[in-house]
Amino acid sequence: MEKFTTESIKEYSKKDSKRKLIVIHGKVYDVTTFMHRHPGGAKLLGSYSGEDATDAFVALHNDKALVEKYMKPLECGVVVDYEDNLRDFRELRKVAETSGWFATKPFFFFKYLVQCWLFELAAVFILWHWGVNLLTFVAAALLLCTAQAQAGWAQHDYGHLSVFNSRRLNHIGHELVVGHLKGASSHWWNFRHFLHHSKPNVVGTDPDIGVPYVFLLGDKMPKEWGQKKRGFMPYNWQHDYFWLLGPPMLLPLYFHFENVYFTLKRRNLRDLMWTVSFFAKFFYVFNHFFSSWWGTFALYMFTRYLESHWFVACTQMSHIPMDIDRDQRRDWFSMQLKATMNAEGGSFNDWFTGHLNYQIEHHLFPTMPRHSYPLVQPHVKRICSKHGIPYVEKPLGTAFADIIRSLKKSGELWFEAYYMPG
């Protein structure tokens, strides 16, 4: 077994390093070859090369005993001066586990699925009972939008393995909900979403902020692009054209393109089957109310258009206004607090956002069922207060508005740097 120090292990974080080594609980693992077989993708493991990945490993796996069997052959050394620098956070994790906050309540999640079906049935009833006209068309689209938004939060629960104690049941549930109820690929979602969780708001790793040729985000990248005269969009107007190229394009266009591309590229017939089942059901049901399939297509696209605004507001309010930068190799706790923020809790806010208004707690404990976020929140706040780490929480309306305010600020920073004299 090789012996490393905290400083020497950092050498393997360089891009030109031929070996990819990660540290978990002081042990060193060579993932150079394994990273290409890792279910989360090579990029996820590669982003932690030369780092202590202990807290990322613990946070993203709820079946550690099984995973550790696969890790044993990869063990190649030890960090001789390894220190536990996140003692308070790791103690909180133990408290959460012993308090049963990771225990799932399947009925809690089942009721959210039921409401999705009820909203869909209500849309069908309106068109069946009153026929198709402008008013019923819009009403049906709003109901379907609500069903799709809530199904989106539901698939998120299954994808994070937080509905059942069984990993297999969670995967089956995820394929059913994201595939049959939303028409998306389970593997596509996992690939993108766990990259986002592993390094939120980190340029070059987090796919959710990889949009520089359309939008520049944060305080640092706009200045850098402006100084280098990069980009071809009028970024100083991005808070205005956001309403044309942001939500209107994301789910109606980009969502479909990336899902189809990913599924066909990976030749994932199982995901393709689930996706086809969604569209077959949707067009079979709603074709009964329209004189041609174009009417059903219009209803579908209008539903996605509405849902896209809901989705973007609830997911990006927690990240776009926060720190966005290249990888600063921060510890898990500090990194998540730098990149995420909360919106205030409450019955409506919790329902509307799928409990993603507790984004900080969700990012610190991704496999924790969402009904436990309010329980762990006071403890997270206490750690932040003790160590002087900002815990950002805003009213829901303010959080939504800050998306636009942040885009405006970033655009102005680019403009000033781009046209700076000399």
C-alpha positions as CSV (number, residue, x, y, z in Angstrom):
1,M,0.0,0.0,0.0
2,E,1.3,3.5,-0.9
3,K,1.5,6.3,1.6
4,F,0.3,9.8,0.7
5,T,0.1,13.1,2.5
6,T,-2.8,15.6,2.3
7,E,-0.5,17.8,0.1
8,S,0.8,15.0,-2.2
9,I,-2.6,13.7,-3.0
10,K,-3.5,17.1,-4.5
11,E,-1.1,16.4,-7.3
12,Y,-3.7,14.0,-8.8
13,S,-6.2,16.8,-9.2
14,K,-4.3,18.2,-12.2
15,K,-6.0,17.6,-15.6
16,D,-2.8,16.0,-17.0
17,S,-2.5,13.5,-14.2
18,K,-2.5,10.0,-15.7
19,R,-3.8,8.5,-12.4
20,K,-7.1,9.4,-10.8
21,L,-7.0,8.9,-7.1
22,I,-9.7,9.8,-4.6
23,V,-9.7,9.7,-0.8
24,I,-12.5,8.2,1.3
25,H,-12.2,8.0,5.1
26,G,-8.4,8.4,4.7
27,K,-8.0,5.5,2.3
28,V,-6.9,6.2,-1.3
29,Y,-8.6,4.6,-4.2
30,D,-7.3,4.4,-7.8
31,V,-10.4,4.9,-10.0
32,T,-8.4,5.5,-13.3
33,T,-10.1,2.6,-15.0
34,F,-13.2,2.1,-12.9
35,M,-14.4,5.7,-13.4
36,H,-15.4,4.8,-16.9
37,R,-17.7,2.0,-15.5
38,H,-19.1,4.1,-12.7
39,P,-22.9,4.4,-12.8
40,G,-22.7,8.1,-12.2
41,G,-20.3,8.6,-15.1
42,A,-16.5,9.1,-15.4
43,K,-16.8,12.9,-15.0
44,L,-18.3,12.6,-11.6
45,L,-15.4,10.5,-10.2
46,G,-12.9,12.5,-12.2
47,S,-14.0,15.7,-10.6
48,Y,-12.9,14.4,-7.2
49,S,-9.5,13.2,-8.3
50,G,-6.9,14.4,-5.8
51,E,-9.6,15.3,-3.2
52,D,-11.3,14.0,-0.1
53,A,-14.5,12.5,-1.5
54,T,-15.7,11.1,1.8
55,D,-18.8,13.3,2.2
56,A,-19.8,13.1,-1.4
57,F,-19.5,9.3,-1.2
58,V,-21.6,9.1,2.0
59,A,-24.2,11.6,0.7
60,L,-24.8,10.0,-2.7
61,H,-24.9,6.4,-1.7
62,N,-27.5,4.8,0.6
63,D,-26.1,1.3,0.1
64,K,-22.6,1.8,1.3
65,A,-22.0,-1.8,2.4
66,L,-22.6,-3.0,-1.1
67,V,-20.6,-0.3,-2.8
68,E,-17.6,-0.8,-0.5
69,K,-17.3,-4.4,-1.8
70,Y,-16.6,-3.0,-5.3
71,M,-14.2,-0.4,-3.8
72,K,-12.0,-2.9,-2.0
73,P,-10.0,-3.9,-5.2
74,L,-9.4,-0.2,-6.0
75,E,-7.8,0.6,-2.7
76,C,-4.1,1.5,-3.2
77,G,-3.0,3.5,-0.2
78,V,-3.6,5.7,2.8
79,V,-3.3,9.4,3.7
80,V,-1.0,9.3,6.7
81,D,-1.9,12.8,8.0
82,Y,-5.7,12.5,7.3
83,E,-7.8,14.7,9.5
84,D,-11.6,14.9,10.0
85,N,-12.2,18.6,9.1
86,L,-16.0,18.3,9.0
87,R,-16.6,16.8,12.5
88,D,-19.7,18.8,13.2
89,F,-21.4,18.0,9.9
90,R,-20.5,14.3,10.2
91,E,-21.8,14.2,13.7
92,L,-25.0,15.7,12.4
93,R,-25.3,12.9,9.8
94,K,-25.0,10.4,12.6
95,V,-27.8,12.2,14.5
96,A,-30.0,12.2,11.4
97,E,-29.4,8.5,10.9
98,T,-30.1,7.5,14.5
99,S,-33.1,9.8,14.7
100,G,-34.7,8.0,11.8
101,W,-34.7,11.0,9.5
102,F,-33.5,8.9,6.6
103,A,-36.4,6.4,7.2
104,T,-38.8,6.6,4.3
105,K,-42.6,7.0,4.4
106,P,-43.9,5.5,1.2
107,F,-47.5,6.7,1.7
108,F,-46.2,10.3,1.9
109,F,-44.9,9.9,-1.6
110,F,-47.8,7.8,-2.8
111,K,-50.3,10.7,-2.2
112,Y,-48.2,12.9,-4.5
113,L,-48.5,10.3,-7.3
114,V,-52.2,10.1,-6.7
115,Q,-52.6,13.9,-7.1
116,C,-50.8,13.7,-10.4
117,W,-53.4,11.2,-11.7
118,L,-56.2,13.3,-10.3
119,F,-55.0,16.4,-12.1
120,E,-54.8,14.5,-15.4
121,L,-58.3,13.0,-14.9
122,A,-59.6,16.5,-14.2
123,A,-58.1,17.7,-17.5
124,V,-59.8,14.8,-19.4
125,F,-63.1,15.5,-17.6
126,I,-63.1,19.2,-18.6
127,L,-62.6,18.4,-22.3
128,W,-65.0,15.5,-22.2
129,H,-67.8,17.4,-20.5
130,W,-67.5,20.9,-22.0
131,G,-65.8,20.1,-25.3
132,V,-62.8,22.0,-26.8
133,N,-62.8,25.7,-26.7
134,L,-60.3,28.4,-25.7
135,L,-61.3,28.3,-22.1
136,T,-61.3,24.5,-21.7
137,F,-58.1,24.2,-23.7
138,V,-56.3,26.6,-21.3
139,A,-57.9,25.0,-18.2
140,A,-56.8,21.5,-19.3
141,A,-53.3,22.7,-20.0
142,L,-53.0,24.2,-16.6
143,L,-54.2,21.0,-14.9
144,L,-51.8,18.9,-17.0
145,C,-49.0,21.4,-16.2
146,T,-49.7,20.9,-12.5
147,A,-49.7,17.1,-12.9
148,Q,-46.4,17.3,-14.8
149,A,-44.7,19.6,-12.3
150,Q,-45.7,17.4,-9.4
151,A,-44.7,14.3,-11.3
152,G,-41.3,16.0,-11.8
153,W,-40.9,16.4,-8.0
154,A,-42.0,12.8,-7.5
155,Q,-39.5,11.4,-9.9
156,H,-36.9,13.4,-8.2
157,D,-37.7,11.6,-5.0
158,Y,-37.4,8.2,-6.6
159,G,-34.2,9.2,-8.4
160,H,-32.6,10.1,-5.1
161,L,-33.6,6.6,-3.7
162,S,-35.6,8.3,-0.9
163,V,-39.0,6.6,-1.4
164,F,-38.3,3.0,-0.6
165,N,-35.6,1.3,1.5
166,S,-34.9,-1.0,-1.5
167,R,-32.5,0.5,-4.1
168,R,-34.2,-1.7,-6.8
169,L,-37.7,-0.5,-5.9
170,N,-36.6,3.1,-6.1
171,H,-35.1,2.5,-9.6
172,I,-38.2,0.8,-10.8
173,G,-40.3,3.6,-9.4
174,H,-38.1,6.2,-11.0
175,E,-38.3,4.5,-14.4
176,L,-42.1,4.4,-14.1
177,V,-42.6,8.0,-13.0
178,V,-39.9,9.8,-15.1
179,G,-40.6,7.6,-18.1
180,H,-44.3,6.8,-18.2
181,L,-45.6,9.9,-16.4
182,K,-43.1,12.4,-17.9
183,G,-41.7,10.9,-21.1
184,A,-38.0,11.2,-20.0
185,S,-35.0,8.9,-19.7
186,S,-34.2,7.7,-16.2
187,H,-30.5,7.2,-17.0
188,W,-30.3,10.7,-18.6
189,W,-31.7,12.3,-15.5
190,N,-29.3,10.3,-13.2
191,F,-26.3,11.3,-15.4
192,R,-27.1,15.0,-15.3
193,H,-28.5,15.3,-11.8
194,F,-25.8,13.6,-9.9
195,L,-23.1,15.6,-11.6
196,H,-25.0,18.7,-10.5
197,H,-25.1,17.4,-6.9
198,S,-21.5,16.4,-6.8
199,K,-20.2,19.9,-7.8
200,P,-23.1,22.4,-7.8
201,N,-22.4,25.7,-9.6
202,V,-18.9,24.5,-10.6
203,V,-18.0,25.6,-14.1
204,G,-17.1,22.6,-16.3
205,T,-18.8,20.1,-14.1
206,D,-22.3,21.1,-13.2
207,P,-24.4,20.7,-16.4
208,D,-27.1,23.0,-15.1
209,I,-24.9,26.0,-15.5
210,G,-23.3,25.0,-18.8
211,V,-25.1,27.6,-20.9
212,P,-22.4,30.3,-21.5
213,Y,-23.2,30.8,-25.2
214,V,-26.7,31.9,-24.2
215,F,-26.5,33.1,-20.6
216,L,-23.5,34.1,-18.5
217,L,-24.0,33.4,-14.8
218,G,-22.4,34.5,-11.5
219,D,-20.0,37.3,-10.9
220,K,-16.7,35.8,-12.2
221,M,-17.4,34.2,-15.6
222,P,-19.1,37.3,-17.1
223,K,-16.0,39.4,-16.2
224,E,-13.6,36.8,-17.6
225,W,-15.6,36.4,-20.9
226,G,-15.9,40.2,-21.2
227,Q,-12.2,40.8,-20.7
228,K,-11.4,38.1,-23.4
229,K,-14.1,39.5,-25.7
230,R,-15.8,36.1,-25.8
231,G,-19.4,35.4,-26.5
232,F,-21.8,36.6,-29.3
233,M,-25.0,37.3,-27.3
234,P,-25.9,40.7,-25.9
235,Y,-25.5,39.5,-22.4
236,N,-26.4,42.9,-20.9
237,W,-29.9,42.1,-22.1
238,Q,-30.0,38.5,-21.0
239,H,-32.5,39.3,-18.2
240,D,-34.9,40.4,-21.0
241,Y,-34.3,37.6,-23.6
242,F,-34.4,35.1,-20.7
243,W,-38.2,35.1,-21.3
244,L,-37.7,34.1,-24.9
245,L,-34.7,31.7,-24.8
246,G,-35.0,30.4,-21.2
247,P,-38.1,28.6,-20.0
248,P,-39.9,28.8,-23.4
249,M,-37.1,26.8,-25.0
250,L,-36.0,24.5,-22.1
251,L,-38.8,21.9,-21.8
252,P,-40.6,22.4,-25.1
253,L,-37.4,22.0,-27.2
254,Y,-34.1,21.2,-25.4
255,F,-35.7,18.7,-23.1
256,H,-36.9,16.6,-26.0
257,F,-33.7,16.9,-28.0
258,E,-31.4,15.9,-25.2
259,N,-33.5,13.0,-24.1
260,V,-33.8,11.5,-27.5
261,Y,-30.1,12.1,-28.2
262,F,-29.0,10.5,-24.9
263,T,-31.3,7.5,-25.2
264,L,-30.3,6.7,-28.8
265,K,-26.6,7.3,-28.2
266,R,-26.6,4.9,-25.2
267,R,-29.0,2.5,-27.1
268,N,-31.1,2.3,-24.0
269,L,-34.2,0.5,-25.2
270,R,-35.7,0.2,-21.8
271,D,-35.8,4.0,-21.3
272,L,-37.0,4.4,-24.9
273,M,-39.9,2.0,-24.2
274,W,-41.0,4.0,-21.1
275,T,-40.8,7.3,-23.1
276,V,-42.9,5.9,-25.9
277,S,-45.5,4.6,-23.4
278,F,-45.9,8.2,-22.2
279,F,-46.5,9.7,-25.6
280,A,-48.7,6.7,-26.7
281,K,-51.0,7.3,-23.7
282,F,-51.1,11.0,-24.0
283,F,-52.0,11.1,-27.7
284,Y,-54.4,8.2,-27.4
285,V,-56.4,9.9,-24.6
286,F,-56.5,13.4,-25.9
287,N,-56.9,12.6,-29.6
288,H,-60.5,11.8,-28.7
289,F,-61.2,15.5,-28.2
290,F,-59.5,17.1,-31.2
291,S,-60.3,16.8,-34.9
292,S,-56.7,16.1,-35.7
293,W,-53.5,15.1,-33.9
294,W,-52.3,18.7,-34.3
295,G,-54.7,19.8,-31.6
296,T,-53.3,17.2,-29.2
297,F,-49.8,18.3,-30.1
298,A,-50.6,21.9,-29.4
299,L,-52.1,20.9,-26.0
300,Y,-48.9,19.0,-25.2
301,M,-46.5,21.7,-26.2
302,F,-48.5,24.4,-24.4
303,T,-48.5,22.2,-21.3
304,R,-44.7,21.9,-21.5
305,Y,-44.4,25.7,-22.1
306,L,-46.3,26.4,-18.8
307,E,-44.4,23.7,-16.9
308,S,-41.1,25.0,-18.0
309,H,-41.6,28.3,-16.3
310,W,-42.6,26.5,-13.1
311,F,-39.7,24.1,-13.3
312,V,-37.1,26.8,-14.0
313,A,-38.4,29.1,-11.2
314,C,-38.3,26.4,-8.6
315,T,-34.9,24.9,-9.5
316,Q,-32.9,27.9,-10.5
317,M,-34.0,30.2,-7.7
318,S,-31.7,28.2,-5.4
319,H,-28.5,28.3,-7.6
320,I,-28.4,31.2,-10.1
321,P,-28.2,33.9,-7.4
322,M,-25.4,32.0,-5.6
323,D,-21.6,31.7,-6.1
324,I,-20.7,30.3,-9.6
325,D,-17.1,29.6,-10.3
326,R,-14.5,27.1,-11.4
327,D,-13.7,24.3,-8.9
328,Q,-12.2,25.8,-5.7
329,R,-11.9,22.3,-4.2
330,R,-14.0,23.3,-1.1
331,D,-15.2,20.7,1.4
332,W,-18.7,19.3,0.9
333,F,-20.4,21.4,3.5
334,S,-18.9,24.7,2.4
335,M,-19.4,24.0,-1.2
336,Q,-23.1,23.2,-0.9
337,L,-23.7,26.3,1.3
338,K,-21.9,28.5,-1.3
339,A,-23.9,27.2,-4.2
340,T,-27.4,26.7,-2.7
341,M,-30.0,28.7,-0.8
342,N,-33.5,28.1,0.6
343,A,-36.9,29.7,0.1
344,E,-39.1,29.9,3.2
345,G,-41.1,26.8,4.2
346,G,-44.9,26.6,4.4
347,S,-47.6,24.3,3.2
348,F,-48.0,26.0,-0.2
349,N,-44.3,26.7,-0.7
350,D,-43.4,23.0,0.1
351,W,-46.1,21.7,-2.3
352,F,-45.3,24.2,-5.1
353,T,-41.6,23.5,-5.1
354,G,-41.7,19.8,-4.2
355,H,-39.8,20.7,-1.0
356,L,-36.9,22.1,-3.1
357,N,-37.3,25.3,-1.1
358,Y,-35.2,23.3,1.4
359,Q,-32.4,23.1,-1.2
360,I,-29.6,23.4,1.3
361,E,-30.7,20.4,3.3
362,H,-31.4,18.5,0.1
363,H,-27.9,19.1,-1.2
364,L,-26.3,18.2,2.1
365,F,-28.3,15.0,2.4
366,P,-29.5,14.0,-1.1
367,T,-30.9,10.7,-0.1
368,M,-32.9,12.0,2.8
369,P,-36.7,11.9,2.2
370,R,-38.0,15.4,1.8
371,H,-40.4,15.1,4.7
372,S,-37.4,15.2,7.0
373,Y,-35.9,18.5,5.7
374,P,-37.7,20.7,8.3
375,L,-36.3,18.4,11.1
376,V,-32.7,18.7,10.1
377,Q,-32.8,22.4,9.1
378,P,-32.3,23.9,12.6
379,H,-29.2,21.7,13.1
380,V,-27.7,22.9,9.8
381,K,-28.4,26.5,10.7
382,R,-26.6,25.9,14.0
383,I,-23.5,24.6,12.3
384,C,-23.5,27.5,9.9
385,S,-23.8,30.0,12.8
386,K,-21.0,28.3,14.7
387,H,-18.5,28.4,11.8
388,G,-19.6,31.7,10.3
389,I,-20.9,30.3,7.1
390,P,-23.8,32.2,5.5
391,Y,-27.2,30.3,5.5
392,V,-29.2,32.1,2.8
393,E,-33.0,31.9,3.1
394,K,-35.5,34.2,1.3
395,P,-39.3,34.5,0.8
396,L,-40.4,32.5,-2.2
397,G,-41.3,35.6,-4.3
398,T,-38.0,37.2,-3.6
399,A,-36.2,34.0,-4.6
400,F,-38.0,33.9,-7.9
401,A,-37.3,37.6,-8.6
402,D,-33.6,37.1,-7.8
403,I,-33.2,34.9,-10.8
404,I,-33.8,37.9,-13.1
405,R,-31.9,40.3,-10.8
406,S,-28.9,38.0,-10.9
407,L,-29.0,37.7,-14.7
408,K,-29.2,41.4,-15.0
409,K,-26.2,41.9,-12.7
410,S,-24.1,39.3,-14.5
411,G,-25.0,40.8,-17.9
412,E,-23.8,44.2,-16.7
413,L,-20.6,42.8,-15.4
414,W,-19.9,41.3,-18.8
415,F,-20.8,44.6,-20.5
416,E,-18.4,46.6,-18.3
417,A,-15.6,44.2,-18.8
418,Y,-16.1,43.9,-22.6
419,Y,-16.1,47.6,-23.2
420,M,-13.6,48.6,-20.6
421,P,-11.1,51.0,-22.1
422,G,-7.6,49.7,-22.7
